[in-house]
């Protein structure tokens, strides 16, 4: 099975028999410490959401929140024609760094309020979008971009080896998914769930592998932690070109006066893929 199997001392037969639990164990080191008592904290400035905790490699995870609001028909169109101009501002935040509210204003009159809360080992997002304008706004999907280079300790060429989605119910490293190379823009890989129009996703190469669920994540450089994210509803999972991972959420467009909602999670937990899956199923109604 090549270099990945050799790295972890696995035979082909052993790889085929791995469950999501013992696959994650291949990345695990013996030491595993409890998370710091304060848990995660948040800051946000100029579209950069920062999650902080002493247990995180480098002490922080950065998210471009939000990178883009996107129109339909995006797969075969230049990016500048897909992105809807928007401006996001912070409405308020608690002094302990545990919660905040943001407001995005989109061209056309859509306003999107974001309530973000940090817990011990997860961040929760509640999003409410309202079209206050007089016409339809083609805001179909939205990009939060999680930068994972410091967390994985890897660069652009090899961080996919420490990143994963679930395919046919199994945790699958991204370098073991079926990957394509042809698209308007080269590099990266898009994973599209069932029911989403392939014409309405990132203009990057699309994998033929269909995700089993909305989780995408990675293992920390020291093997002790998993960083993962999921949204409901979601448009795509995406491995990007700036050492990033996306679960891009879906709004589906808004008519005048219409309201749409979405919810998301970022998990930063000890390296236990079965626990990650349990948490995801609990939080997203077993979808």
C-alpha positions as CSV (number, residue, x, y, z in Angstrom):
1,X,0.0,0.0,0.0
2,X,3.0,2.3,-0.4
3,X,4.7,4.8,1.8
4,X,1.8,5.5,4.1
5,X,1.6,1.9,5.2
6,X,5.3,1.5,5.5
7,X,5.4,4.6,7.7
8,X,3.1,3.0,10.3
9,X,4.3,-0.6,9.8
10,X,1.1,-1.9,8.3
11,X,0.5,-4.7,5.8
12,X,-2.1,-4.4,3.2
13,X,-4.3,-7.0,5.0
14,X,-3.9,-5.1,8.2
15,X,-5.0,-1.9,6.6
16,X,-8.1,-3.4,5.1
17,X,-9.2,-4.6,8.6
18,X,-8.7,-1.2,10.3
19,X,-11.7,0.4,12.0
20,X,-11.9,4.2,12.5
21,X,-10.7,3.6,16.1
22,X,-7.5,1.7,15.3
23,X,-6.8,3.8,12.2
24,X,-6.7,6.9,14.4
25,X,-4.5,5.0,16.8
26,X,-1.9,4.7,14.0
27,X,-1.4,8.5,14.5
28,X,-1.4,8.3,18.3
29,X,1.5,8.7,20.7
30,X,1.3,7.0,24.1
31,X,1.1,10.3,26.0
32,X,-2.3,11.9,26.1
33,X,-3.0,14.7,28.5
34,X,-6.3,16.2,29.6
35,X,-7.2,19.5,28.0
36,X,-6.5,22.6,30.0
37,X,-9.1,23.5,32.6
38,X,-10.1,26.8,30.9
39,X,-10.9,25.1,27.6
40,X,-11.0,26.8,24.3
41,X,-11.2,30.6,23.9
42,X,-12.0,32.8,20.8
43,X,-10.9,36.1,19.2
44,X,-12.0,37.5,15.9
45,X,-10.7,40.5,13.9
46,X,-10.8,41.3,10.2
47,X,-12.3,37.9,9.2
48,X,-9.8,35.9,11.2
49,X,-11.3,33.7,13.9
50,X,-8.7,32.4,16.3
51,X,-9.2,29.4,18.6
52,X,-6.7,29.3,21.5
53,X,-5.7,26.7,24.0
54,X,-2.4,25.6,25.4
55,X,-3.0,22.1,24.1
56,X,-3.1,23.2,20.5
57,X,0.3,22.8,18.7
58,X,1.4,26.5,18.4
59,X,-1.4,27.4,20.9
60,X,-3.9,28.4,18.2
61,X,-6.0,27.5,15.2
62,X,-6.8,30.2,12.6
63,X,-10.0,30.2,10.5
64,X,-10.8,32.6,7.7
65,X,-14.3,33.3,8.9
66,X,-15.7,33.9,6.5
67,X,-13.7,33.5,3.3
68,X,-16.5,33.8,0.8
69,X,-20.3,33.7,0.2
70,X,-20.8,31.9,-3.2
71,X,-23.3,31.9,-6.0
72,X,-24.7,28.8,-7.8
73,X,-23.0,27.7,-11.0
74,X,-19.6,28.0,-9.4
75,X,-17.9,24.8,-10.6
76,X,-17.2,25.9,-14.1
77,X,-16.9,29.7,-13.6
78,X,-14.1,32.0,-12.6
79,X,-13.9,32.6,-8.8
80,X,-14.4,36.4,-9.0
81,X,-17.7,35.8,-10.7
82,X,-18.9,33.4,-7.9
83,X,-18.0,35.4,-4.8
84,X,-20.7,37.8,-3.4
85,X,-19.2,40.9,-1.9
86,X,-19.7,41.0,1.9
87,X,-18.6,42.7,5.0
88,X,-18.5,41.1,8.5
89,X,-18.3,42.9,11.8
90,X,-18.3,41.9,15.4
91,X,-21.4,42.9,17.3
92,X,-20.2,41.8,20.8
93,X,-18.1,39.3,22.6
94,X,-17.7,38.2,26.2
95,X,-14.6,39.2,28.1
96,X,-13.7,35.6,28.9
97,X,-13.4,34.7,25.1
98,X,-16.1,32.2,25.3
99,X,-18.8,33.7,23.0
100,X,-19.3,36.3,20.4
101,X,-21.8,37.5,17.8
102,X,-20.8,38.5,14.2
103,X,-22.9,40.1,11.5
104,X,-22.3,39.7,7.8
105,X,-23.9,42.0,5.2
106,X,-24.1,40.8,1.7
107,X,-24.6,42.6,-1.5
108,X,-28.3,42.4,-2.3
109,X,-29.5,42.9,1.2
110,X,-28.9,39.5,3.0
111,X,-27.8,39.8,6.6
112,X,-26.2,36.8,8.3
113,X,-25.9,36.7,12.1
114,X,-23.4,34.3,13.6
115,X,-23.4,33.1,17.3
116,X,-20.2,31.4,18.2
117,X,-19.5,29.7,21.5
118,X,-16.3,28.0,22.8
119,X,-16.5,25.0,25.1
120,X,-14.0,22.7,26.7
121,X,-13.0,21.0,23.4
122,X,-15.4,22.3,20.8
123,X,-16.7,25.5,19.2
124,X,-20.4,25.8,18.2
125,X,-21.8,27.9,15.4
126,X,-25.4,29.0,14.9
127,X,-26.0,31.0,11.7
128,X,-29.2,32.8,10.7
129,X,-29.5,34.5,7.3
130,X,-32.3,36.9,6.4
131,X,-32.9,38.5,3.1
132,X,-33.9,42.1,3.9
133,X,-33.7,43.2,0.3
134,X,-36.3,43.4,-2.5
135,X,-34.9,40.6,-4.8
136,X,-33.6,37.1,-4.7
137,X,-30.0,36.7,-3.6
138,X,-28.1,33.7,-5.0
139,X,-26.1,33.0,-1.8
140,X,-26.0,29.3,-2.1
141,X,-22.9,28.2,-0.1
142,X,-20.4,29.7,2.4
143,X,-16.7,29.0,3.1
144,X,-15.2,28.9,6.6
145,X,-11.5,28.1,5.9
146,X,-9.6,26.3,8.7
147,X,-5.7,26.7,8.4
148,X,-4.2,23.4,9.6
149,X,-0.5,23.7,8.8
150,X,0.8,24.3,12.4
151,X,-1.6,21.8,13.8
152,X,-0.6,19.0,11.5
153,X,3.1,20.0,11.3
154,X,2.9,19.4,7.6
155,X,3.2,21.5,4.4
156,X,1.1,21.8,1.2
157,X,2.6,18.6,-0.3
158,X,2.0,16.2,2.5
159,X,-0.7,17.5,5.0
160,X,-3.3,15.3,3.2
161,X,-1.6,12.3,4.7
162,X,-2.7,13.5,8.2
163,X,-6.2,14.7,7.0
164,X,-9.3,12.6,6.6
165,X,-13.0,12.3,5.7
166,X,-15.3,9.3,6.1
167,X,-15.9,7.2,2.9
168,X,-18.2,4.1,3.0
169,X,-18.4,4.6,6.7
170,X,-14.6,4.4,7.3
171,X,-12.2,7.0,8.3
172,X,-10.1,7.5,5.2
173,X,-6.9,9.6,4.9
174,X,-7.3,12.1,2.0
175,X,-4.3,10.7,0.2
176,X,-6.1,7.4,0.1
177,X,-9.3,8.8,-1.5
178,X,-9.7,8.8,-5.3
179,X,-8.4,12.1,-6.5
180,X,-8.7,13.9,-9.8
181,X,-6.7,16.8,-11.3
182,X,-8.8,18.5,-13.9
183,X,-10.7,21.7,-13.1
184,X,-10.7,25.4,-13.8
185,X,-8.2,25.8,-10.9
186,X,-5.6,23.1,-10.2
187,X,-4.8,21.7,-6.8
188,X,-6.9,20.7,-3.8
189,X,-9.8,18.2,-3.9
190,X,-13.6,18.6,-3.5
191,X,-15.8,15.9,-1.9
192,X,-19.5,16.4,-2.7
193,X,-22.3,14.7,-0.7
194,X,-25.3,13.1,-2.4
195,X,-28.0,15.5,-3.4
196,X,-25.7,18.5,-4.2
197,X,-25.5,19.7,-7.8
198,X,-22.0,19.1,-9.1
199,X,-22.3,22.4,-10.9
200,X,-22.5,24.4,-7.6
201,X,-19.3,23.5,-5.9
202,X,-15.7,24.7,-5.7
203,X,-14.0,25.1,-9.1
204,X,-11.3,22.7,-8.0
205,X,-10.9,19.0,-8.9
206,X,-13.8,16.9,-7.7
207,X,-13.2,13.4,-6.2
208,X,-15.5,10.6,-7.3
209,X,-15.6,9.5,-3.6
210,X,-18.8,10.6,-1.9
211,X,-18.5,11.5,1.8
212,X,-20.4,9.3,4.3
213,X,-21.0,12.2,6.6
214,X,-20.1,15.9,7.0
215,X,-16.9,15.4,9.0
216,X,-13.5,16.5,7.7
217,X,-10.5,16.7,10.0
218,X,-6.8,16.0,10.7
219,X,-4.4,14.7,13.3
220,X,-2.0,16.8,15.2
221,X,1.7,16.8,14.6
222,X,2.3,15.0,17.9
223,X,-0.5,12.5,17.3
224,X,-2.4,13.4,20.5
225,X,-5.3,15.3,19.1
226,X,-7.9,15.5,16.3
227,X,-9.1,18.7,14.8
228,X,-12.4,18.2,12.8
229,X,-15.3,20.3,11.6
230,X,-18.8,19.7,10.3
231,X,-21.8,21.8,9.3
232,X,-25.4,21.1,8.6
233,X,-26.5,21.5,5.9
234,X,-23.3,21.3,4.0
235,X,-22.4,21.9,0.4
236,X,-19.0,20.2,0.1
237,X,-15.9,19.1,2.0
238,X,-12.8,20.6,0.6
239,X,-9.0,20.1,1.0
240,X,-7.6,23.5,-0.1
241,X,-4.4,25.0,-1.5
242,X,-3.3,27.0,1.6
243,X,-2.9,24.0,3.9
244,X,-6.6,24.2,4.9
245,X,-9.7,22.1,5.4
246,X,-13.3,23.2,4.7
247,X,-16.8,22.0,5.6
248,X,-18.6,24.6,3.5
249,X,-22.1,25.2,4.6
250,X,-25.3,25.6,2.5
251,X,-27.8,28.5,2.5
252,X,-29.4,27.6,-0.8
253,X,-30.3,31.2,-1.9
254,X,-32.8,33.5,-0.3
255,X,-36.0,35.2,-1.6
256,X,-37.1,38.6,-0.2
257,X,-38.0,38.1,3.5
258,X,-36.8,34.5,3.6
259,X,-34.8,33.2,6.5
260,X,-32.3,30.3,6.4
261,X,-30.3,28.7,9.2
262,X,-27.2,26.5,9.5
263,X,-25.2,25.1,12.4
264,X,-21.6,24.0,12.7
265,X,-19.0,22.5,15.0
266,X,-15.3,22.5,15.3
267,X,-14.0,19.7,17.5
268,X,-10.6,19.7,19.1
269,X,-10.5,16.4,21.0
270,X,-8.0,13.7,22.1
271,X,-7.1,11.2,19.4
272,X,-10.1,9.0,19.4
273,X,-11.9,8.7,16.1
274,X,-14.8,6.6,17.5
275,X,-15.5,9.3,20.0
276,X,-15.4,11.9,17.3
277,X,-18.0,10.0,15.3
278,X,-20.2,9.6,18.4
279,X,-20.0,13.3,19.0
280,X,-20.9,14.1,15.4
281,X,-23.8,11.7,15.4
282,X,-25.1,13.2,18.7
283,X,-24.7,16.8,17.5
284,X,-26.2,16.3,14.0
285,X,-29.0,13.9,14.6
286,X,-27.3,10.8,13.3
287,X,-27.1,12.2,9.8
